[in-house]
Amino acid sequence: MRTLHFDSSDIGVTEEFLSRAYSRMRIGNGTPESSRARLRRDTMPGVSIDELDLDFDMRYEVTPLGRICLCVVHDGTIQDHGFAGVEDAFGPGDVVSFAPPELPYQGRIVGARYNITMLDPALLSQVAGNDPRSRPGPVRLTGHRPVSAAGAQHLRRTIMHVRDHVLGDPEVAEQPLVTSTAAQHLAAAVLAAFPHNALTEPTTADRNDARPRSLRRALTYMEDHAHEPMTVAEIAAVAHVTVRGLQYAFRRHLDTTPLAYLRRIRLSLAHHDLLNSDPSRGATVTSIAAGWGFYHPGRFASLYRTVYGRPPHHTLAGP
């Protein structure tokens, strides 16, 4: 995890920095009497989350980013935003995708404070891969506005949660299982919020592939590699089924999802570590939970109590 801070009132320096941080761009100042730009960037594999605060009106022209670029507007407005024939404007509370990764875009920021979250497009396929037999190609967003207010709100909360509870805690953010899990949760929230081309229901082939032997291959792999970052797409490949077929198999035979079952495995391993760790030597519930991919202490404690009948700190403290 890395954190970067930028603060400048020189429009040329700001343009150079933004070109390095995003993609080659040209910016212009519509209010020359002020030109201060501030940015904080936190990154983890496949994801960056930026908070920007501009006290001037800025015109921008940006070359293709090659990444999914989401914007959450806190204050101010973004006007005259356009790409490939699309024109729109955004205000406080809006959650949007700026443009497809392969397209340039332009617009105007008017005294705005906003969040920019960028994702590796491959994360979408790792969470909801298409069936190459019926719909080849990567999973893509097919619209720049969320499909519902509820989906937008869930995505906004997920972004802020990852920002504050993963990237905001260096101890937690250094855990590979945490960053892998958080990135997949973020990608899933993006897919829940925006229209996309991924299959949403299992095909006949998926149902035929969702047999016990495929499920056993998936379970064995998950149990043997629970200590490593893994994606739903990787598990599906080991089981020789599509992502949708894997999800159908877990729902049909175990009444759960692959990630929920993986969380159950890792909870058991965290329980083992709590039983066998010594708090007098620095072991904490937070560090043990983070080591197994649980990046929200309150949610970990609630899940642990549900399964084991007592708070995790009681287990760590001993009988």
ZIGI-V355669 format. One record per pair of residues at least 24 apart in sequence whose C-alpha atoms are under 10 Angstrom apart, sorted by the first residue. I is the first residue (numbers start at 0). J is the second residue. Records with the same first field share a line. If there is no record, write none. Layout:
I=J, J
//
This chain:
0=41, 42, 43, 44, 47, 165, 166, 167, 168, 169, 170, 171, 172, 173, 174, 175, 178
1=40, 41, 42, 43, 44, 47, 166, 169, 172, 173
2=39, 40, 41, 42, 43, 47, 48, 49, 166, 167, 169
3=38, 39, 40, 41, 42, 49
4=37, 38, 39, 40, 41, 49, 50
5=36, 37, 38, 39, 40, 51
6=35, 36, 37, 38, 39, 51, 52, 53
7=34, 35, 36, 37, 38
8=33, 34, 35, 36, 37, 53, 54, 55
9=33, 34, 35, 36
10=34, 35, 36, 57
12=36
13=37
14=59
17=61
18=61, 62
20=49
21=61, 62, 63, 64, 65, 66, 68, 117
22=60, 61, 62, 63, 64, 65, 103
23=60, 61, 62, 63, 64, 103
24=59, 60, 61, 62, 63, 103, 104, 105
25=57, 58, 59, 60, 61, 62, 105
26=56, 57, 58, 59, 60, 61, 105, 106, 107
27=55, 56, 57, 58, 59, 60, 107
28=55, 56, 57, 58, 59, 107, 108
29=55, 56, 57, 58, 107, 108, 109
30=54, 55, 56, 57, 109, 110
31=55, 56, 57
36=112
37=112
38=112, 113, 114
39=114
40=114, 115, 116, 162, 166
41=116, 162, 165, 166, 167
42=116, 117, 162, 166, 172, 178
43=165, 166, 172, 173, 175, 177, 178, 179, 181, 182
44=118, 119, 175, 178, 179, 182
45=117, 118, 119, 120, 121, 122, 178, 179, 182, 183
46=116, 117, 118, 119, 120, 122, 178, 181, 182, 185, 186
47=115, 116, 117, 118, 119, 162, 166
48=114, 115, 116, 117, 118, 158, 159, 161, 162, 166
49=113, 114, 115, 116, 117, 162
50=112, 113, 114, 115, 116, 162
51=111, 112, 113, 114, 115
52=110, 111, 112, 113, 114
53=108, 109, 110, 111, 112, 113
54=108, 109, 110, 111, 112
55=108, 109, 110, 111
56=107, 108, 109, 110, 111
57=106, 107, 108, 109, 110, 111
58=105, 106, 107, 108, 109
59=104, 105, 106, 107, 108
60=103, 104, 105, 106, 107
61=102, 103, 104, 105, 106
62=100, 101, 102, 103, 104, 105
63=98, 99, 100, 101, 102, 103, 104
64=98, 99, 100, 101, 102, 103, 104, 117
65=98, 99, 100, 101, 102, 103, 117, 118, 119, 120
66=98, 99, 100, 101, 116, 117, 118, 119, 120, 121
67=96, 97, 98, 99, 100, 101, 116, 117, 118, 119, 120, 121, 122, 123, 139, 140, 189
68=95, 96, 97, 98, 99, 100, 115, 116, 117, 118, 119, 120
69=94, 95, 96, 97, 98, 114, 115, 116, 117, 118, 143, 155, 158, 189
70=94, 95, 96, 97, 113, 114, 115, 116, 117, 155
71=95, 96, 112, 113, 114, 115, 116, 151, 154, 155, 158, 159
72=111, 112, 113, 114, 115
73=111, 112, 113, 114
74=109, 110, 111, 112, 113
75=108, 109, 110, 111, 112, 113
76=107, 108, 109, 110, 111, 112, 113
77=106, 107, 108, 109, 110, 111, 112, 113
78=105, 106, 107, 108, 109
79=105, 106, 107, 108
80=104, 105, 106, 107, 108
81=105, 106, 107
82=106
85=143
87=143, 144
92=151, 152, 155
93=144, 145, 148, 151, 152, 155
94=143, 144, 145, 148, 150, 151, 152, 154, 155, 192, 193
95=142, 143, 144, 145, 151, 192, 193
96=140, 142, 143, 144, 145, 189, 193
97=142, 143, 144
98=140, 141, 142, 143
99=139, 140, 141, 142, 143
100=139, 140
114=155, 158, 159
115=158
116=158, 162
118=182, 185, 186, 189
119=182, 186
120=186
121=186
122=182, 183, 184, 185, 186, 187, 230, 232
123=182, 183, 185, 186, 187, 188, 189, 190, 195, 197, 232
124=186, 187, 197, 230, 231, 232, 242
125=183, 186, 187, 229, 230, 231, 232, 233, 234, 235, 242
126=182, 183, 184, 185, 186, 187, 190, 197, 230, 231, 232, 233, 242, 243, 258
127=186, 187, 190, 196, 197, 198, 199, 231, 232, 241, 242, 243, 246
128=196, 197, 198, 231, 232, 235, 241, 242, 243
129=196, 197, 198, 199, 232, 241, 242, 243
130=197, 198, 201, 202, 204, 205, 240, 241, 242, 243, 244
131=241
132=204, 241
133=198, 202, 204
134=196, 197, 198
135=197
136=196, 197
137=196, 197
138=190, 195, 196, 197, 198
139=190, 193, 194, 195, 196, 197
140=189, 190, 192, 193, 194, 195, 196, 197
141=193, 194, 195, 196, 197
142=193, 194, 195
143=193, 194, 195
144=192, 193, 194
145=189, 190, 191, 192, 193, 194
146=190, 191, 192, 193, 194, 195
147=191, 192, 193, 194
148=192
149=191, 192
150=188, 189, 190, 191, 192, 193
151=188, 189, 191, 192, 193
152=188, 192
153=185, 188, 189, 191, 192
154=184, 185, 186, 187, 188, 189, 190, 191, 192, 193
155=185, 188, 189, 192
156=185, 188
157=181, 184, 185, 186, 187, 188, 189
158=182, 184, 185, 188, 189
160=185, 294, 295
161=185, 294, 295
164=294, 295, 296
165=289, 293, 294, 295
166=294
168=294
170=285, 286, 289, 290
171=285, 286, 287, 288, 289, 290, 292, 293, 294, 295
172=289, 292, 294
173=289, 290
174=228, 286, 288, 289, 290, 291, 292, 293, 294
175=226, 227, 228, 289, 290, 291, 292
176=225, 226, 227, 228, 229, 265, 289, 290, 291, 292, 293, 294
177=228, 288, 289, 290, 291, 292, 293, 294, 295
178=228, 289, 292, 293, 294
179=227, 228, 229, 230, 292
180=228, 229, 230, 258, 262, 291, 292, 293, 294
181=292, 293, 294
182=230
183=229, 230, 231, 258
184=258
197=243
198=242, 243
199=243
200=243, 244, 246, 247
201=241, 242, 243, 244, 245, 246, 247, 248
202=241, 243, 244, 247
203=244
204=240, 241, 244
205=240, 241, 242, 243, 244, 245, 246, 247, 248
206=240, 243, 244, 245, 247, 248, 251
207=240, 244, 248
208=238, 239, 240, 241, 244, 245, 247, 248
209=238, 239, 240, 241, 243, 244, 245, 246, 247, 248, 249, 250, 251, 252
210=238, 240, 244, 245, 247, 248, 249, 251, 252
211=248, 249, 251, 252
212=238
213=237, 238, 239, 240, 244, 245, 248
214=238, 239, 240, 244, 245, 246, 248, 249, 252, 253, 257
217=245, 248, 249, 257
218=249, 257, 260, 261, 264
221=257, 258, 260, 261, 264, 265
222=260, 261, 264, 265
224=261
225=261, 262, 264, 265, 268, 291, 292
226=264, 265, 268, 290, 291, 292
227=291, 292
228=291, 292
229=258, 261
230=257, 258
231=256, 257, 258, 261
262=291, 292, 293, 302
263=302, 303, 306
264=291
265=290, 291, 292, 293
266=291, 292, 293, 299, 302, 303, 306
267=291, 303, 306, 307
269=293, 303, 311
270=303, 307, 311, 314, 315
271=314, 315
272=314, 315
273=311, 312, 313, 314, 315, 316, 317
274=311, 313, 314, 315, 316, 317, 318
275=314, 315, 317
276=314, 315, 316, 317
277=315, 316, 317
278=312, 315, 316, 317
279=316
282=315
283=311, 312, 315, 316
284=310, 311, 312, 313, 314, 315, 316
285=311, 312
287=315
//
